[in-house]
Amino acid sequence: MGAHQRFGRIAGLSDKEMKDLVALSPDRFARREQVALQWVKTYLLYEGTMPDPVLNTDFEGLYASTERVDIFAVFKLMLFFNMLASTINK
């Protein structure tokens, strides 16, 4: 079992919920959650550029600036610890 699965289980996620997160199935999340998850995924994949202006507008419209800062902070912390764990495991 990989680290992501272990952390998902610790957080109380079922196997199905973890698969839904990986797939980002739109029918599995409320619109607000779907937009935040897609925004984070896009930000990560495109290294900070946002090729989809509609997604960015939706994200800004659905979340207050303080919430966006919180989402970004959690994303950066997760990325940092993921990279740290990958470095230590080599």
MOSUL-V239981 format. One record per residue. RES is the residue in one letter. NEAR is the number of other ideal C-beta (glycine too) atoms within 8 Angstrom. Layout:
RES_NEAR + RES_NEAR
//
This chain:
M_4 + G_5 + A_6 + H_7 + Q_9 + R_9 + F_8 + G_11 + R_9 + I_6 + A_6 + G_4 + L_8 + S_5 + D_5 + K_6 + E_9 + M_12 + K_8 + D_11 + L_10 + V_6 + A_7 + L_11 + S_7 + P_6 + D_3 + R_6 + F_10 + A_5 + R_7 + R_8 + E_8 + Q_11 + V_12 + A_12 + L_11 + Q_10 + W_14 + V_10 + K_9 + T_12 + Y_10 + L_9 + L_6 + Y_9 + E_5 + G_5 + T_5 + M_11 + P_5 + D_7 + P_6 + V_6 + L_12 + N_10 + T_8 + D_10 + F_12 + E_8 + G_6 + L_9 + Y_11 + A_5 + S_6 + T_6 + E_8 + R_11 + V_8 + D_8 + I_12 + F_8 + A_8 + V_8 + F_11 + K_8 + L_8 + M_8 + L_9 + F_8 + F_8 + N_8 + M_8 + L_8 + A_9 + S_8 + T_7 + I_6 + N_5 + K_4
//
